[in-house]
Amino acid sequence: MIGPTRTPWTMVSSDDERYRPLYARALGLRFVNPGGVLCFLFFEGAVALAALLALAELVSWWAVLILPVAVALMVKLNDMVAEMVVRSAALVPEQERDRFRRQMEPVVGRARVPRTVPGVVVTAASASVPSWERPQEAPEWPSGAPRPPAGPGRHPTDGS
């Protein structure tokens, strides 16, 4: 048998490989596919941040070299974890994937709400008319108390 025994796991086709940013090609990223702006932030942003920290004398000048390398290691580690996730997901049988999808689908329906509330007696007359449409009885004012003036948005019997 000649050639690789397994299919390659790369997510980027060989035709698109030449258009990828140099940062992604240099790290050999196969599953994480950062764009040009993100690659710029990963490398030049890390260099600029390290330089600013070194100019502020918060870190040594070695940080200008170490920080971009640390960011590159984290990006490569993220790519390797993504590869492991994709490979383990490929090993799950289709039946298990379907069962998982059925469990994760949101169920849309209506919940039953009981018509009675514990401790509240509902009569036939009050059940047919909602409470906001029933006429309210005017409160009784004390005999000598002045009533508030009726203005816009206020009912003459409203106490507020």
JOKA-V732305 format. One record per helix or strand of 2 or more residues. SS is the DSSP state (alpha for helix, beta for strand). FROM is the first residue (numbers start at 1). TO is the last residue. If there is no record, write none. Layout:
# JOKA-V732305
<<SS,FROM,TO> <SS,FROM,TO>>
This chain:
# JOKA-V732305
<<alpha,14,17> <alpha,22,27> <alpha,36,55> <alpha,63,91> <alpha,94,104> <alpha,124,128>>
